Amino acid sequence: METSTSTTSTDSAAAGDAGDSTAGRAPGLTRRTLLGTAGAGLVVGAGAGAGAATALAVERRDPSPPRAATGAGPGLGPAAVAFHGEHQAGILEPQQARVQLAAFDLAGGVGRDGVRTLLRRWSRTAARMAAGEPADEFENQIALDSGPCSLTVTFGFGATLFDRTGLADRRPAGLEPLPAFPADALDPARGDGDLFVQIGADDALVAVHALRVLQRQAAGTAALRWQMSGFARTPGATAGPMTGRNLMGQVDGTNNPRPDEDGFAAKVFVAAGGEQPAWLAGGSFLVLRRIRMLLDHWEALPVDRQERVVGRRKSDGAPLGAAADAGERTPVDLAAQAADGSLAVPSDAHIRVAAPAANGGAAMLRRGFSYHDGLLADGSPDAGLLFLAFQADPRKGFTPVQRKLARGDGLSRFLRHEASGLYAVPPGVSPDGYVGQTLFE
């Protein structure tokens, strides 16, 4: 959908309308070829070609130089995204089919040196796993038969980390606590945290393997605070590249900012020499919201009512009032009228309230995933969206947009914000460095 904090992209945030794209996922080395069978030793495969899945790819839409990748083979397994680069992986890359999100709290007495040691350890291990290599510590063989499957590991720092490591004077202004919004029902035990990890992959076992390894490596330094699992459409599931849908059945992510647009980097990444500290230049801020969808109520609405709540046709994502042969990329005409003279896009429709033009140009790069965790005590689905949005400053992105949505978005009647987190995402790292090095050294 639009630049919203209520329902957001389950398609590829970086690939625009190509939610099933494997663009930017070059083939890589598989754990199968690296580990081999018992006693067989290590065998490194080589070659080129990303296989059938990449036939559906669109361009990488990355303003920075492409990350290096190696290897060969058909299917999703060999696809690899390099851990090292100007920005952390997992921001600009096409969205994967699975995600593991987790936050950790530091153990008592752990200071700056302990965190620095852990980040070195995590960075080294994440780079190996992203290349399809076995973890150098605590390898558990969960993903023994898989390639890297486009694995990305993205790290973030919560506001509390700076106080606990004696770095309060280096805490970014953008980590100012998010305000309370009307109708929030936040569980503090499932939000925030000192250290945040986003793990994406096109295979669930690969993502779980990475989280389990990182969790074991943190033992004694940081303990798991909360963990969430999400999913999106698997690349290749549709006949061609297209924007994904959320659990409401809506095409979701149409107006996500695109890296080929003017001003994209300024919306997503922290600029050097600005208000934020120098160590964060090239990094970003991430807002997390766990948003439960009231699906029983939503699905009771006729399709035409659902479309008026959102402002788009459910069948193809085209804006209401557009021609029958229009597509989701058709510009929204907010002045268009229906046959009875009323606004084609209602005054409280999601796309009208969330439009950047109605929010001073505020925008975020959304990379949300659906979740479905069974039933609640009342029998309703515990399901919805794990909203993830990268931005240069949440005070100019998420906060003003969510304030407006909370006041006037018709879609809000069908949503409950139940968990929240805000993290500073450090810039990328060179092969001889570690994530957060610009802060800790």
VEXKOL-492350 format. One record per residue (C-alpha): chain; x, y, z. Coordinates in pm, whole numbers, plus 32768, in hexadecimal, padded with zeros to 4 digits. Example, Ala and Ser with C-alpha at 12.3 -4.5 7.8 and 13.67 -1.06 7.14 Angstrom:
+----+------+------+------+
| ch |   c1 |   c2 |   c3 |
+----+------+------+------+
|  A | 84CE | 7E3E | 830C |
|  A | 8557 | 7F96 | 82CA |
+----+------+------+------+
This chain:
+----+------+------+------+
| ch |   c1 |   c2 |   c3 |
+----+------+------+------+
|  A | 8000 | 8000 | 8000 |
|  A | 806E | 8165 | 802F |
|  A | 8176 | 8205 | 810D |
|  A | 80BC | 8182 | 823A |
|  A | 810E | 80FD | 838E |
|  A | 7FCA | 803D | 8396 |
|  A | 7FE7 | 7F48 | 8279 |
|  A | 8122 | 7F3B | 81B2 |
|  A | 81EC | 7E7E | 80B9 |
|  A | 81EB | 7D06 | 80AD |
|  A | 8291 | 7D28 | 7F5C |
|  A | 83F9 | 7D84 | 7F1F |
|  A | 8432 | 7EDF | 7FAA |
|  A | 8561 | 7F0B | 7ECE |
|  A | 84C6 | 7E77 | 7D95 |
|  A | 8396 | 7F55 | 7D7D |
|  A | 828B | 7E91 | 7CC1 |
|  A | 8360 | 7D57 | 7CA5 |
|  A | 830F | 7CAC | 7DEA |
|  A | 836E | 7B56 | 7D64 |
|  A | 84B5 | 7BCD | 7CD3 |
|  A | 8600 | 7B2E | 7D24 |
|  A | 86B2 | 7C63 | 7CA2 |
|  A | 87F7 | 7CA6 | 7D53 |
|  A | 8810 | 7B40 | 7DCC |
|  A | 893C | 7AB7 | 7D1A |
|  A | 8979 | 7941 | 7D37 |
|  A | 8A67 | 78D4 | 7E47 |
|  A | 8B0F | 77AF | 7EF0 |
|  A | 8A30 | 76AB | 7F92 |
|  A | 8A5F | 7608 | 80E1 |
|  A | 8A3B | 74BD | 802C |
|  A | 8B70 | 74FE | 7F57 |
|  A | 8C30 | 7596 | 8078 |
|  A | 8BE3 | 748F | 817D |
|  A | 8BC1 | 7363 | 809B |
|  A | 8B75 | 720C | 8128 |
|  A | 8C2A | 7184 | 8257 |
|  A | 8D9F | 716B | 8212 |
|  A | 8D84 | 7201 | 80B6 |
|  A | 8E32 | 7349 | 810A |
|  A | 8DE1 | 74A0 | 807C |
|  A | 8D8E | 74D1 | 7F0F |
|  A | 8D63 | 7630 | 7E82 |
|  A | 8C78 | 764C | 7D57 |
|  A | 8CA1 | 7758 | 7C4A |
|  A | 8BF2 | 77D4 | 7B14 |
|  A | 8AE2 | 78CC | 7AB5 |
|  A | 896B | 78E5 | 7A87 |
|  A | 885E | 7912 | 7B8B |
|  A | 8775 | 7801 | 7B0E |
|  A | 8604 | 7801 | 7AC0 |
|  A | 859A | 78DD | 7BE0 |
|  A | 8665 | 7A01 | 7B5F |
|  A | 85AA | 79F8 | 7A13 |
|  A | 849D | 7AC3 | 7AC4 |
|  A | 8592 | 7BC6 | 7B46 |
|  A | 8588 | 7D3B | 7B11 |
|  A | 86A7 | 7E2A | 7B43 |
|  A | 8748 | 7E41 | 7C9C |
|  A | 86D0 | 7FA6 | 7CE1 |
|  A | 87F9 | 7FEE | 7DC1 |
|  A | 889D | 8148 | 7DB7 |
|  A | 89E3 | 80B7 | 7E3B |
|  A | 8ACA | 7FCA | 7D79 |
|  A | 8A4E | 7E62 | 7D71 |
|  A | 8ACC | 7D7C | 7E81 |
|  A | 8BB9 | 7C6D | 7E16 |
|  A | 8B35 | 7B07 | 7DF8 |
|  A | 8BBC | 79C1 | 7D74 |
|  A | 8B59 | 7861 | 7D15 |
|  A | 8A5C | 77B7 | 7C32 |
|  A | 892E | 76D7 | 7C2A |
|  A | 87B8 | 76D7 | 7BE6 |
|  A | 86A4 | 7736 | 7CD7 |
|  A | 869A | 7812 | 7E09 |
|  A | 879C | 775C | 7EDD |
|  A | 88DE | 77D9 | 7E3A |
|  A | 8873 | 7947 | 7E3B |
|  A | 8959 | 7A10 | 7F1F |
|  A | 8967 | 7B78 | 7F98 |
|  A | 8AB9 | 7BED | 8019 |
|  A | 8ABB | 7C5A | 8183 |
|  A | 8BBC | 7D6F | 8149 |
|  A | 8B6C | 7EB4 | 8098 |
|  A | 8B23 | 8027 | 80B8 |
|  A | 89D7 | 7FE0 | 8164 |
|  A | 8974 | 7EB1 | 822C |
|  A | 88D2 | 7D9D | 8164 |
|  A | 875F | 7D6E | 819D |
|  A | 86F8 | 7ED5 | 8151 |
|  A | 870B | 7F02 | 7FD8 |
|  A | 8704 | 7D97 | 7F6E |
|  A | 85C3 | 7CF7 | 7EEA |
|  A | 84F0 | 7C73 | 8005 |
|  A | 851D | 7B05 | 8059 |
|  A | 840C | 7A06 | 809D |
|  A | 845A | 79DF | 8211 |
|  A | 84CF | 7ABB | 832D |
|  A | 8540 | 7A8B | 8493 |
|  A | 853E | 7BC2 | 856D |
|  A | 85D8 | 7BC9 | 86C7 |
|  A | 8651 | 7CB8 | 87D3 |
|  A | 8750 | 7C77 | 88E2 |
|  A | 8793 | 7D1D | 8A31 |
|  A | 88F3 | 7D33 | 8ABE |
|  A | 8945 | 7C64 | 8BF0 |
|  A | 8991 | 7D1C | 8D32 |
|  A | 8AF1 | 7DA7 | 8D3F |
|  A | 8B2F | 7D8B | 8BC8 |
|  A | 8BCC | 7ECD | 8B4D |
|  A | 8C5C | 7F5E | 8A12 |
|  A | 8D70 | 7E5C | 89EC |
|  A | 8C7B | 7D3B | 8A0B |
|  A | 8B94 | 7DCB | 8903 |
|  A | 8CB8 | 7E11 | 881A |
|  A | 8D2C | 7CA7 | 8839 |
|  A | 8BCD | 7C25 | 87F0 |
|  A | 8BA0 | 7D03 | 86BF |
|  A | 8CEC | 7C8E | 8631 |
|  A | 8C7D | 7B27 | 8667 |
|  A | 8B25 | 7B5F | 85D0 |
|  A | 8BAF | 7C19 | 84A2 |
|  A | 8CAA | 7B0A | 8454 |
|  A | 8BA4 | 79FA | 8471 |
|  A | 8A99 | 7AB5 | 83AC |
|  A | 8B8C | 7AE6 | 828C |
|  A | 8BD8 | 7972 | 8283 |
|  A | 8A6B | 790A | 828E |
|  A | 8A0B | 7A08 | 8182 |
|  A | 8B09 | 7960 | 809E |
|  A | 8A74 | 780A | 80E7 |
|  A | 8B97 | 77A0 | 81C2 |
|  A | 8B65 | 76EB | 830D |
|  A | 8B6E | 77C0 | 8445 |
|  A | 8CC7 | 77D0 | 84E0 |
|  A | 8C31 | 7790 | 863A |
|  A | 8AFE | 76CE | 86AC |
|  A | 8AB5 | 763E | 8554 |
|  A | 8982 | 7563 | 8591 |
|  A | 8942 | 74D6 | 8432 |
|  A | 87DC | 755C | 8428 |
|  A | 881A | 75E3 | 82C9 |
|  A | 891D | 74DF | 8265 |
|  A | 887C | 7491 | 8113 |
|  A | 882F | 75F8 | 80B0 |
|  A | 88E2 | 770A | 7FFC |
|  A | 88DC | 786C | 8088 |
|  A | 8780 | 78A8 | 7FF2 |
|  A | 87BB | 7A23 | 7FE2 |
|  A | 8804 | 7A33 | 8158 |
|  A | 8831 | 7B90 | 81E6 |
|  A | 887B | 7BEE | 834F |
|  A | 883C | 7D57 | 83B8 |
|  A | 889A | 7DE1 | 850F |
|  A | 880C | 7F08 | 85CD |
|  A | 8845 | 7FB8 | 871A |
|  A | 872D | 8019 | 880B |
|  A | 8737 | 815A | 88D6 |
|  A | 8783 | 809E | 8A18 |
|  A | 88C8 | 8013 | 898C |
|  A | 896D | 8169 | 899E |
|  A | 892C | 8199 | 8B11 |
|  A | 899D | 8038 | 8B65 |
|  A | 8AE6 | 805F | 8AAD |
|  A | 8B3B | 81BF | 8B23 |
|  A | 8AF6 | 8256 | 89CD |
|  A | 89CA | 832F | 8A1D |
|  A | 8A78 | 845B | 8983 |
|  A | 8A84 | 83A2 | 8835 |
|  A | 8916 | 833C | 882E |
|  A | 8874 | 83C2 | 86EE |
|  A | 8762 | 84C6 | 870C |
|  A | 8691 | 83E8 | 862A |
|  A | 8675 | 82E9 | 8745 |
|  A | 8592 | 83D5 | 8803 |
|  A | 8478 | 82F5 | 888A |
|  A | 834C | 82D4 | 87A7 |
|  A | 8219 | 8387 | 882D |
|  A | 80E3 | 82CD | 88A0 |
|  A | 7FDF | 82B4 | 878D |
|  A | 7E67 | 8295 | 87BE |
|  A | 7DEE | 812C | 87D7 |
|  A | 7F50 | 80A1 | 880E |
|  A | 7F46 | 7F61 | 88DA |
|  A | 80BA | 7F25 | 88F8 |
|  A | 8156 | 7E06 | 89B8 |
|  A | 82A7 | 7E89 | 8A35 |
|  A | 832D | 7D28 | 8A5D |
|  A | 8315 | 7CFA | 88E3 |
|  A | 83BB | 7E40 | 887E |
|  A | 84FB | 7F0C | 8895 |
|  A | 8639 | 7E5F | 8914 |
|  A | 87AC | 7EB6 | 8917 |
|  A | 880B | 7DFA | 87D8 |
|  A | 872A | 7DA9 | 86B1 |
|  A | 8757 | 7CA5 | 859E |
|  A | 8695 | 7C7F | 8459 |
|  A | 86DA | 7B37 | 83A4 |
|  A | 8643 | 7B03 | 824B |
|  A | 865E | 79D0 | 816B |
|  A | 8597 | 7919 | 8060 |
|  A | 859D | 77DE | 8135 |
|  A | 8511 | 77C7 | 8296 |
|  A | 861E | 76D8 | 8312 |
|  A | 8734 | 77BE | 829B |
|  A | 869D | 78E2 | 835B |
|  A | 8662 | 7817 | 8497 |
|  A | 87C2 | 778A | 8483 |
|  A | 8858 | 78E6 | 8477 |
|  A | 878D | 795E | 85A1 |
|  A | 87E2 | 782F | 8671 |
|  A | 8957 | 7852 | 862D |
|  A | 8956 | 79C6 | 8686 |
|  A | 888D | 7982 | 87C1 |
|  A | 8984 | 787C | 883A |
|  A | 8AAC | 795D | 87EC |
|  A | 8A0F | 7A6D | 88C4 |
|  A | 89ED | 798D | 89F7 |
|  A | 8A7C | 7A3A | 8B29 |
|  A | 8A83 | 7B8C | 8A79 |
|  A | 891C | 7BC1 | 8A07 |
|  A | 87D9 | 7AFE | 8A38 |
|  A | 86B5 | 7AE5 | 8949 |
|  A | 85A7 | 7BE3 | 89A6 |
|  A | 84A7 | 7B8A | 889A |
|  A | 8492 | 7AD9 | 874B |
|  A | 8398 | 7AE7 | 862A |
|  A | 8376 | 7A27 | 84E3 |
|  A | 82E0 | 7AA6 | 839F |
|  A | 82AF | 7A48 | 8235 |
|  A | 8276 | 7ADE | 80DD |
|  A | 8234 | 7A4D | 7F87 |
|  A | 8340 | 795C | 7F12 |
|  A | 83FF | 79D7 | 7DDE |
|  A | 837A | 7924 | 7CAA |
|  A | 8222 | 78DE | 7D3E |
|  A | 8177 | 79BD | 7C3B |
|  A | 818C | 79AD | 7AC1 |
|  A | 824F | 7AF4 | 7ABB |
|  A | 82D2 | 7C05 | 7BA1 |
|  A | 81BB | 7CB4 | 7C5C |
|  A | 817A | 7D69 | 7DA1 |
|  A | 8121 | 7C82 | 7EBE |
|  A | 7FE3 | 7C79 | 7F8C |
|  A | 7FAB | 7C8E | 8101 |
|  A | 7EC5 | 7BB5 | 81D3 |
|  A | 7DA3 | 7C9C | 8181 |
|  A | 7DCC | 7C33 | 8018 |
|  A | 7E34 | 7D8F | 7FA7 |
|  A | 7F51 | 7DD7 | 7EB9 |
|  A | 8042 | 7E73 | 7FB0 |
|  A | 8172 | 7F4F | 7F70 |
|  A | 8113 | 800F | 7E37 |
|  A | 8191 | 8163 | 7EA6 |
|  A | 82CF | 80F1 | 7F52 |
|  A | 83F1 | 81DE | 7F07 |
|  A | 84C8 | 815E | 7DEA |
|  A | 8644 | 8177 | 7DE3 |
|  A | 8639 | 8203 | 7C82 |
|  A | 8571 | 8330 | 7CF8 |
|  A | 8612 | 847F | 7D44 |
|  A | 8650 | 84AC | 7EB7 |
|  A | 862C | 833D | 7F0E |
|  A | 8772 | 8323 | 7FD2 |
|  A | 871F | 845A | 809D |
|  A | 85D9 | 83B9 | 810D |
|  A | 8676 | 826E | 8175 |
|  A | 87E0 | 82A3 | 81DB |
|  A | 8887 | 838F | 82D1 |
|  A | 8957 | 8497 | 8220 |
|  A | 8AB0 | 84FB | 8293 |
|  A | 8AC9 | 8650 | 8335 |
|  A | 895D | 865F | 839B |
|  A | 88AB | 865E | 84EB |
|  A | 88FA | 84F2 | 8535 |
|  A | 8A55 | 848E | 85B9 |
|  A | 8B6D | 844A | 84C5 |
|  A | 8B87 | 82D9 | 8524 |
|  A | 8A29 | 829C | 8491 |
|  A | 8A6E | 8335 | 8339 |
|  A | 8A01 | 823A | 8233 |
|  A | 8925 | 818A | 8330 |
|  A | 87B1 | 81A5 | 836A |
|  A | 869E | 8192 | 846F |
|  A | 85AE | 806F | 8483 |
|  A | 844F | 807E | 8512 |
|  A | 83AE | 7F2F | 8568 |
|  A | 823B | 7F0C | 85AF |
|  A | 8181 | 7DC6 | 85E5 |
|  A | 8029 | 7E16 | 8557 |
|  A | 7F11 | 7D1B | 8589 |
|  A | 7E06 | 7D21 | 847C |
|  A | 7C9E | 7CEC | 84EE |
|  A | 7C66 | 7BF6 | 83D5 |
|  A | 7B15 | 7B73 | 844A |
|  A | 7A87 | 7CD5 | 8438 |
|  A | 7B3B | 7D27 | 82F5 |
|  A | 7ACC | 7BEE | 823F |
|  A | 7961 | 7C32 | 82A0 |
|  A | 7968 | 7D6A | 81C4 |
|  A | 78FD | 7D4C | 8057 |
|  A | 7A1D | 7D7A | 7F65 |
|  A | 799E | 7ECE | 7EF1 |
|  A | 79A2 | 7F4B | 805B |
|  A | 7B03 | 7EC7 | 808B |
|  A | 7B6D | 7F81 | 7F53 |
|  A | 7ADC | 80C8 | 7FD3 |
|  A | 7B92 | 80A2 | 811F |
|  A | 7CDE | 807B | 8067 |
|  A | 7C98 | 814E | 7F32 |
|  A | 7D08 | 8046 | 7E3A |
|  A | 7C69 | 7F2A | 7D7A |
|  A | 7CAF | 7DDF | 7E1E |
|  A | 7CD6 | 7D23 | 7CD6 |
|  A | 7DFA | 7DE3 | 7C44 |
|  A | 7E57 | 7EF9 | 7D39 |
|  A | 7DED | 8011 | 7C50 |
|  A | 7D6A | 814A | 7D02 |
|  A | 7BF3 | 8179 | 7D13 |
|  A | 7B74 | 8256 | 7BFD |
|  A | 7C7A | 81D7 | 7B07 |
|  A | 7C23 | 8139 | 79B8 |
|  A | 7BD0 | 7FC8 | 79AB |
|  A | 7D1A | 7F78 | 7900 |
|  A | 7DEB | 8047 | 79F6 |
|  A | 7EF0 | 7FA5 | 7AD3 |
|  A | 7F72 | 7FE1 | 7C32 |
|  A | 8076 | 80D9 | 7BB1 |
|  A | 7F6A | 81BC | 7B27 |
|  A | 7F89 | 830C | 7BDB |
|  A | 7E7B | 8344 | 7CDE |
|  A | 7D83 | 8455 | 7C81 |
|  A | 7D0B | 84CE | 7DD4 |
|  A | 7C12 | 85B8 | 7D2B |
|  A | 7B6B | 84A5 | 7C5D |
|  A | 79F6 | 847A | 7C98 |
|  A | 7917 | 834A | 7C96 |
|  A | 77D9 | 833A | 7BC6 |
|  A | 770E | 83CC | 7CE6 |
|  A | 77F3 | 84F9 | 7D05 |
|  A | 78A5 | 8481 | 7E40 |
|  A | 7A1D | 845E | 7E56 |
|  A | 7A94 | 8322 | 7DA8 |
|  A | 7BA2 | 8307 | 7EB3 |
|  A | 7AEB | 8349 | 7FFC |
|  A | 7B66 | 8458 | 80E7 |
|  A | 7BDC | 8357 | 81E8 |
|  A | 7C66 | 825A | 80ED |
|  A | 7DBC | 81D8 | 8147 |
|  A | 7E6A | 824E | 800B |
|  A | 7DE6 | 83B0 | 8036 |
|  A | 7E4A | 83D4 | 81A4 |
|  A | 7F9C | 8329 | 8176 |
|  A | 8006 | 83D9 | 8035 |
|  A | 8159 | 8487 | 8055 |
|  A | 80BC | 85C0 | 7FC4 |
|  A | 7FD0 | 85C6 | 80ED |
|  A | 80EE | 8596 | 81E4 |
|  A | 81ED | 869A | 817F |
|  A | 82A0 | 85A0 | 809F |
|  A | 82EC | 84B2 | 81C1 |
|  A | 834D | 835B | 8140 |
|  A | 83E7 | 8215 | 81B9 |
|  A | 8479 | 80E2 | 810D |
|  A | 838F | 7FD2 | 8185 |
|  A | 83F3 | 7E64 | 8195 |
|  A | 82D3 | 7DC4 | 8251 |
|  A | 8283 | 7C53 | 827C |
|  A | 813E | 7BA5 | 82D1 |
|  A | 811C | 7ACD | 8407 |
|  A | 801D | 79CB | 8478 |
|  A | 804C | 793B | 85D4 |
|  A | 7F0C | 7873 | 8603 |
|  A | 7DDB | 78E6 | 86C6 |
|  A | 7DA5 | 79CB | 87ED |
|  A | 7CD3 | 796D | 891B |
|  A | 7B99 | 79FB | 8875 |
|  A | 7BCF | 7925 | 8740 |
|  A | 7C3E | 7A40 | 865E |
|  A | 7D7D | 7A20 | 858D |
|  A | 7EC1 | 7A9B | 8629 |
|  A | 7F31 | 7B13 | 84D5 |
|  A | 7F99 | 7C4D | 8424 |
|  A | 80CD | 7D0C | 83BF |
|  A | 822F | 7D2B | 8444 |
|  A | 825F | 7E8E | 83CC |
|  A | 83CB | 7EEB | 8388 |
|  A | 8424 | 8043 | 8304 |
|  A | 857F | 80D1 | 82C2 |
|  A | 85A4 | 824B | 82C1 |
|  A | 869F | 8363 | 82F3 |
|  A | 85E6 | 83F4 | 8420 |
|  A | 84AA | 835F | 84BC |
|  A | 8449 | 84B5 | 8542 |
|  A | 8419 | 8522 | 83D7 |
|  A | 839D | 83D4 | 8350 |
|  A | 82E0 | 82DF | 8429 |
|  A | 8268 | 83C8 | 853E |
|  A | 81AF | 84D2 | 8473 |
|  A | 8115 | 83D0 | 838A |
|  A | 809C | 82F2 | 84A5 |
|  A | 800A | 841C | 855C |
|  A | 7F36 | 846E | 8430 |
|  A | 7ED2 | 8305 | 83F1 |
|  A | 7E68 | 82D9 | 855B |
|  A | 7D81 | 8406 | 853B |
|  A | 7CDF | 83D4 | 83E9 |
|  A | 7D2D | 8288 | 833E |
|  A | 7BF9 | 81AD | 830D |
|  A | 7CD9 | 807B | 8306 |
|  A | 7D3D | 80B5 | 8470 |
|  A | 7BEF | 8025 | 84E1 |
|  A | 7C6C | 7ED0 | 8472 |
|  A | 7DC9 | 7EDF | 850F |
|  A | 7E6C | 7EC6 | 8666 |
|  A | 7FD4 | 7F34 | 86A0 |
|  A | 8050 | 7E3C | 87A6 |
|  A | 81CC | 7E60 | 87B0 |
|  A | 82C7 | 7F6B | 8750 |
|  A | 843B | 7F9D | 872C |
|  A | 8528 | 80AD | 86B4 |
|  A | 8693 | 8067 | 8658 |
|  A | 87C0 | 8118 | 85C5 |
|  A | 8848 | 8042 | 84A9 |
|  A | 89C0 | 807A | 847D |
|  A | 8A57 | 809D | 8322 |
|  A | 8AE7 | 7F76 | 8268 |
|  A | 8C3A | 7EE5 | 82B0 |
|  A | 8D75 | 7E85 | 81F4 |
|  A | 8DF8 | 7D1E | 81FA |
|  A | 8EF9 | 7D77 | 8305 |
|  A | 8E02 | 7E30 | 83E6 |
|  A | 8CC8 | 7DEC | 84AE |
|  A | 8B6D | 7E81 | 84CA |
|  A | 8B6C | 7FA5 | 85BD |
|  A | 8CE2 | 7FE1 | 85A6 |
|  A | 8CA9 | 8152 | 8558 |
|  A | 8BF5 | 8171 | 86A6 |
|  A | 8CD2 | 809E | 8788 |
|  A | 8E2A | 8108 | 870A |
+----+------+------+------+
